[in-house]
Amino acid sequence: MLKFNLDDVARFAARMKRLDLTRGDVTPLLENWERQMEEGNRKGVLAGTDGAGNPMIPVTYRPVGKARKKLTLGERLGQRPNKRRGEYGGFGPAQGGLLANNNLSSKAYRQLDGPPLAPRRQFSRVIANATPGHYPDLINRGVYYVELAWGDVVSPKGFAFLPVHFEGKPLGKHGPSIKRDLRGIRPPDKEKMLKALRAWCMLTIRGKAFLESVGAA
């Protein structure tokens, strides 16, 4: 037999109303979102999709001739070729067959058949230099931000060229570039992040409800 008392339900509802989720430890959730954004960017770039999950217009100026599948040791910054995601590579002098600031030569660039914006695939800077982070809103309590940004992706002369591609701006004498915008959260990644949020909320509510019940006893 199951005894059902509406007074018990009312007391439980009152406790739930008093719960303050903004006091919960939100760090695990934010770090989970960071990983989701980082991995979503990696998968999306390799699949040739933009930040909204739409296919990007393929490049037509590479590869020239027979595509070169394997990167040189210098092009992957000395990392093993089967690495899932390249390590961050930013400013620096020309070395290992690369131009300054971790740039491919024009010849090498046109030999590779990686997806748009990622000729070196997982070792390209749109993947390797994509760095997530989180921080609280300094004015609104309980509000947090999680973002992913691309650092040190510049030409040999130090020009930050990703905004040109993201916004379809003119690219020197070549006229407007084709818009390929990696900013945003792809729908499958957004669903995973919402799922993680729901799980965090449930765990936090259960933990606080248990502590309240112990205190009430």
N, C-alpha and C positions, 0 to 999 in steps of 0.2 A: 504494500500500500504506500502511495506517495501523498504526503500531506502538503498542501499548497496554501500558504498564508500570504494574502495580499499585503499585509503589514510588512512582511519581510522584504517583499519586492519594493515597496515604497522606501524602506530604509536604505536598500541597496542603491536605488535610483538617486537618493539624496547624497549618498557618498560619492557616486560617480560625478554628480554635478559639482562637488567640491574639489574634485581632482584637478590639479594644475599641471598639465603635461609640459608646460614651459620650464618646469623645474626638473624634468627628467634629463638623464644623460643622453644628449642628442649626438654626441661625438661618433658613436658607432654607426648611426644612420648616415651622417654626413660623409664619413669615410667610405661607407658602402656606395653612396652616390658618386663619390669621386672615382671609385673603381669602375662603376657602371659607365660613366662618361668617358673615361680613358679607353676602356675596352670597346665601347660603342663607336668611338672615333676610329680606333684601329680597324675594326671589322668593316665599318662603313667606307673608309678610304680604300681599303683593299678590294671592296666590292664595287667601287666606282660610284658611290652615292654621295649626295651632298648632306648638309646638316639636317635637312627635312626628310631624308630617306629617299629622295628622288634620284634617278640615274643622271650622272653628269654627262655633258656632251663629250664624247671621246676625243682624244688628241689625234690630229692628222699629220703632224710633222715629225712624229717618231713612232716606231723605229724606222730608221733609214736602212734599207737593205735587210739582211737577215738579222733578226733580233738577237741581242746578247742576253741570255738568261742569267748568267752568273755574274755577281759583282766581284770586283777585285778586293783584295784585303784592305786596301786604303779606302775604297768606296764604302765599305761597311765599318770603317773606323777600327779595324782589327778584331771585330767581334765574330763569333762563330756564325756560319751562314744559316744555320737552322734555328737561330734565336727567334723567339716569338715576336719580340718587339725590340727595336734598336734602342741603344742608350742615348741620352741627351748629348748632342754635339752642337756647340755654338760658335762663338767668335774664335778665330785663330789664324795663324799664317798658312800659306799654301804648303801642303805636305801629302805624301802618299798618293800622288797623282791627282789630288784635289786642288782646286783653287782656294783662295782665302775664304775664311768663314764657312768652311764645310760645303763648298759649292762644286758641282760637277763641271768639267769642261764641256764646251758645246759639243765636241765630238762624242764624248762619253754619254752625254745626255740624250743625244739622238740615236744612240745604239740600244738604249734600254726600252723595254715595252711595259713598264709598270703602269698602273692606272693613272688618271689625271691627277696632277700635283704630287704624285708619288712614284717617280721613275725608279727609285731604289726600293720600292715596296715598303716592308716593315722598317727599313733603315732610313727611309726618307724623313725629313724633318717634320712634315705634317703629322707624323705618327710619333717619332722619337722625341720631338721637342714639345709635344702636347702635354702640358703640366696642369693637373687639377689642384684645387685648393678650396678652402671654406673659411668663412668668417661671419661674425654676428653683425647685425645692424646696430650701430652705436646709439640710435635714437629709439627704435621700436623694440621693446623687450620681447624675446621669444621669436624673433625673426632672424633667419640665417640665410646665407647665400653660399651656393656651391657653383663653381665655375671652372672651365677648362680654357687655357690660353696657350698660344704658341709663342715661345720665346726664342730670340736670337735667330730668326729665319730671315736672313738678309743676303743681299748680293755680295760679291767680292768687295765692292766699294762701300758696303754698309747700308744699302737701301732696303727697307722693309717692304717686300713686294707682295706679301700675302693679301693685304687689303685691296690691292689692285685686282686680284683674282676674285676675292670675296664679293666685291662690289661692282665688278665689270668695268673698272676705270680704264682710261687710255693708258697704254703701255708703250711709252716712248713714240718712236716714229711708226710703230706698227698699228697705231690706232687703238680703239677700244678692245680690251681683252674679253674673252668669253667668260661670262659670270659662272664661277664655280665656288659656291659658298659653303664652307664646312661648318659654319656656326649654327648652333641649335642642337636640339636633342631629337634623335630619330625616334619614331613612334615605338618600335619594339623596346628601346632603351627606356623610354618614358614609362612604359607599362611596368618594366622591371623595377624602376625606381618607386613607382606608386605601390607596388607589391611590397617592397622593402619598408615603405612608410607605414603601410597597414600593419605589417608584422611588428614593427617597432612600437606602434601605438598599442597594440594588443599586449605586448610584453610589459610595457610601461604601466598600463592600466592594471594588469594582473598583479604586478609587483606592488603598486601603491595600494590596491584594494587589500592585499594580504597584510601589509604593514598596518593599515587602518584597523583591520579586523583584530590583529594581535594587540594593538593599542587599546581597542575598545574592550577586549577581554580583560 
